[in-house]
Amino acid sequence: MSIKDTIVDKIYQMPESLVMEVSDYIDFLLLKHDSINWQSWIQFSDSLKIAESDFSDYLPNLKDYENRLARGEIKW
C-alpha cells in the first residue's frame, strides 16, 4: 500500500470537521511550495500585520513599510 493510499484510508476514518482541517493544511502545503504564490502570501501577511497594528505604532510601521518598499521587499 502506498503512502497516499494509507493517508486516504486515515482520512476516511476521520470526522468531517477534521477532514476540513486536513484539506486546509493540504492547501497550505501546496501554497507554501508554489514560490510565487507563497511570496504573495508572505507580503499579504506582512501587510495585514501592519494594518492591524495599534495606532501608537503607526509612524514606526509606516517608516518600516516605506523602507521595505524602497528595498523592493514588497510591492505597492
N, C-alpha and C positions, 0 to 999 in steps of 0.2 A: 504494500500500500504506500503510495507517495505521500509526502508531507501535505500536499494540497488536499488529498482525499481525507487524511487524518483531521485536518483543520475543518473541512466541510462537515465531517461526522460530528465533531465537537460543537459546531455551530448549530446543528440540528437538535442538540441536547439542551440548548440554552433557551431561556425565556425570551420573548420578543424584545423586551427592554434592553437586555444585554446584547442581543443581535444588533440593535441600533447602535450601541456603543462600539461594537466591533466594526460596523460599517463606517462610522465616523473616524475610527482610528485608521482603517484602511485608506480612506480619503486623505487623511493627514499624511500618511506614509507616501502615497502617490504624489501628493503636492510637494512634500519635502524632497523627493528625488527627481523632481522636474525643476531644474535650476532656475529657469526664467520665472515660473510661477512662484517658486519659493522666495526669490528676491522680491517679487511684488508683495508677497505676504509679509515679509520682514519689514518692508517700507511702510505698508499699511499699519502693521502692528506698532511700529515706532511712532507713526503719526497719530495713531489713536491714543497712545500713552501721553503724548504732548497735549492733545486736545482735551483729555480727561484730567489733566493735572490741575492742581489748585492754582488759583489766580495769583497767589503770592509768589509762585514760581514762574509767572508769565514772562518777565523780562529775561531771566536766565535761559528759559526754554526757547524763547524767540531767538536769542543770540546763538544758542546751540543749533537751532534749526537753520538759521542763516549760514552758519559756518559749515554745516553738513551739506547744504545746497551748494555753497561755493566749492567744496571739495568734490562735488559730484557724487556723494554717497546716496543722496536722494534726489528725486526729480520733482520739479514744480508741477 
